[in-house]
Amino acid sequence: MLEIQRIRNEKEEIIEGLKKRHFDAAPIVAEVLSIDEEWRAKKGELELVASQMNQISKKIGVLFGQGKQDEANAAKAETAVLKTQESALKSEVDELDQKLVALMYQLPNVPNSLVKAGKSELDNETVETFGSTPEFGFKPLPHWEITDKFNLIDFELGVKITGAGFPVYKGKGAKLQRALISFFLEEADKRGYEEHIPPLLVNEASGYGTGQLPDKEGQMYYVNEDDLYLIPTAEVPLTNIYRNVMLPDENFSIKLTGFTPCFRREAGSYGKDVRGLNRLHQFDKVEIVRIEHPSNSENALNEMIDHVKSLLEKLGLQYRVLRLCGGDTGFAAAMTYDFEVYSAAQEKWLEVSSVSRFDTFQSTRLKLRFKNANKKAQLCHTLNGSALALPRIVAALLENHQTEEGVNIPESLHKFTGFEKID
């Protein structure tokens, strides 16, 4: 959520910046400022009434002490009138505050200056590429044929048990999943990320805290009886560890990681682009989260990008890094870099990671602050990234490392899999 002070002070810059997303913020900003002005006026009246009540309360005590019963009772009657006014003003202030917050929830984050305007993924910028496309002396198989051939994943069994998008991993397929999770967590540990095992369900406050609500409500699985949501990513519970937290000073750099299953409804997904592991409703992912001083936000982002690069290189995968345009950048992000690996058999790029900085957008909602050198409260910056999501990594590993006899496992995974080849 954008800070109200920023909206007051940078109205035109915000409206202009959000045009990069092809988002017309002018009507919402105008309404926000109008309600904010009314809220401040009512808040001022409320504070004045409270001050008057305080003064009269002190006066009543003095009058009773002096034996001036009639004057004291008259003052009490005056207080009763003021209490009625106070109650009415409190209701008005609360109602205006709720309207203001609801409106501000509709405003996405303002893109970073490096983010260019654009409508869709077609306008994203490729900023780096690594590796070369594998060459085969035979026709490579897509991963869904490889998993069927070697009995690694049973998609139909998943349909029977739950529905489409919930595969069952078997044998070496299950071991490969577990190996990748262990590898990703070990690499995160080497980079100084503290591992957590968070809950897989979160409350509404947590969803609002990181920006999944109300923006992505339709994409989240909801448990109605308990008013809880299944997490779409570990970002939500990990970041919310620091909801309503005041860090004691400005000497901090918090690095968290966690492996979780992730649940996404992905409403409307269909067709050849969702075949096999390309798009699932349940999948495994290792997430990295950073909470940083604003001055270290850019450095933290670069470190996270380097970390994801190193993972892909150790897996021997060709990849490219994209800086997303305004129209393709997520609602809460100020800037996002997507990583895509090349799928040799499908002959297309598959997204496997997004690394984003949110600046103060999430911390405003979370009330996540620190005390600066002047002992004043200041908002932290938050960042997160996939390091990595497993389904498309598995797809790319199977397709890009296949031979006519089977699939070669990257050396970096051998100690985790216990085998060097799938055959």
QUIQUI-V325428 format. One line per field, one symbol per residue. phi: phi as a letter, one per 40 degrees, with the letter a starting at -180 (. if undefined). burial: 1 if it has 9 or more other C-alpha atoms within 8 Angstrom, else 0. A space follows every 10 residues. Layout:
phi: ???
burial: ???
This chain:
phi: .ccccccccb dccccccccc cgbccdcccc cdcccccccc cccccccccc cccccccccc ccccccgccc cccccccccc cccccccccc cccccccccc cdcccccccc ccccccciba dcbcbcbaba gbccbbcacc cccccccccb fcbbcccccc cbicgbcbcb fcccccdccc cccccccccc cgcccbbccc bbccdccccb gcbccbdccb cbcccbfbbc ccacdccccc dbcfbbccac caacbbaaca cbbbcfdgca gccbcgccab cbacabbbbb bbcdcbcccc ccccccccdc cccccgbcab bbcccdcbcd dcccabbcbb bcccccfacb cbabbbbbfc ccccccfcbb ccccgbcbcc bbaaacaacc dcccdccccc bcbccibccd dcbdcccgab aba
burial: 1100011000 1001101111 1100100110 0110110110 0110110011 0010011011 1011000100 0110110010 0110110011 0110011011 0011101111 1000111111 1011010010 0000000001 0111011100 1111101110 0001111111 0011111111 1111101110 0010110101 0111011111 1111000011 1010001111 1111111111 0010011011 0000111111 1111100000 0001101111 1111111111 1110001001 1001101100 1111101111 1111111110 0111111111 1111100001 1111111111 1111111111 1100001011 1111111111 1111111111 1100011111 0011011001 010
